[in-house]
Amino acid sequence: MSPRQSLVDAVQQAAERAVAQGAAGWLLASVTATYGDGTVDISTARGPVAKVRRLKSYSAPAVGDLVRVDFNADGNWIVVGALATS
């Protein structure tokens, strides 16, 4: 690969990372800890996130729950609720 192509690839990868980090979205996560203040710790494909606020409708969080989490570009996270298990 030429030096120019390496530079082009590096710039493209950096731009893709910046867009992915700055975009809002949702992920699946596992609850790793629960707290009485309405927050939980979660583990996502992006890594662990501590003290994420949960919706009141998700009233009985438990360690090991598979949950949907929403996030925005400002770095705010919210646990929407647990997914049904079979």
C-alpha positions in Angstrom: 0.0 0.0 0.0 1.3 3.4 -0.9 2.0 6.1 1.7 -0.8 8.2 0.2 -3.3 5.3 0.4 -2.3 4.7 4.0 -3.0 8.4 4.8 -6.4 8.3 3.0 -7.3 5.1 5.0 -6.2 6.7 8.3 -8.3 9.8 7.6 -11.3 7.8 6.6 -11.1 5.6 9.8 -10.7 8.7 12.0 -13.8 10.3 10.4 -15.8 7.2 10.8 -14.9 7.0 14.5 -15.8 10.7 15.0 -19.2 10.3 13.4 -19.9 7.1 15.4 -19.0 8.7 18.7 -21.0 11.9 17.9 -24.2 10.2 16.8 -27.2 9.3 18.9 -28.3 5.7 18.9 -29.2 2.7 21.0 -27.4 -0.5 22.1 -28.2 -3.7 24.0 -26.4 -4.0 27.3 -26.3 -6.1 30.4 -26.9 -4.8 33.9 -23.9 -5.3 36.1 -25.0 -3.4 39.3 -28.2 -1.7 40.6 -28.6 1.2 42.9 -31.5 2.6 44.9 -31.1 6.1 43.3 -32.7 5.0 40.0 -29.4 4.1 38.3 -27.7 1.0 37.1 -24.2 0.1 35.8 -24.2 -1.5 32.4 -21.8 -3.4 30.1 -22.1 -2.6 26.4 -20.2 -3.6 23.3 -18.5 -0.2 23.7 -17.5 -1.0 27.2 -18.8 -0.4 30.7 -20.9 2.6 31.7 -21.5 3.5 35.3 -24.6 5.0 37.0 -26.9 5.2 34.0 -30.4 6.6 34.8 -33.3 4.2 34.1 -36.9 5.0 33.1 -39.4 4.6 35.9 -41.2 1.9 33.9 -38.1 -0.3 34.4 -38.9 -0.6 38.1 -37.2 -3.8 39.1 -33.7 -3.9 37.6 -31.6 -7.0 38.3 -28.0 -7.8 37.6 -27.9 -9.9 34.4 -30.9 -8.2 32.8 -30.5 -7.6 29.0 -31.6 -4.0 28.5 -32.0 -1.5 25.7 -30.0 1.8 26.3 -30.3 5.0 24.3 -27.5 7.5 24.1 -26.9 10.9 22.5 -24.0 12.9 21.2 -23.6 14.7 24.5 -22.7 11.5 26.2 -26.0 11.1 28.0 -27.3 7.5 28.5 -30.7 6.1 29.6 -31.8 2.6 30.2 -35.2 2.2 28.4 -36.0 -1.2 29.9 -35.4 -4.9 30.0 -36.0 -7.2 27.1 -38.2 -10.2 27.4 -36.3 -13.5 27.8 -37.5 -16.9 26.8 
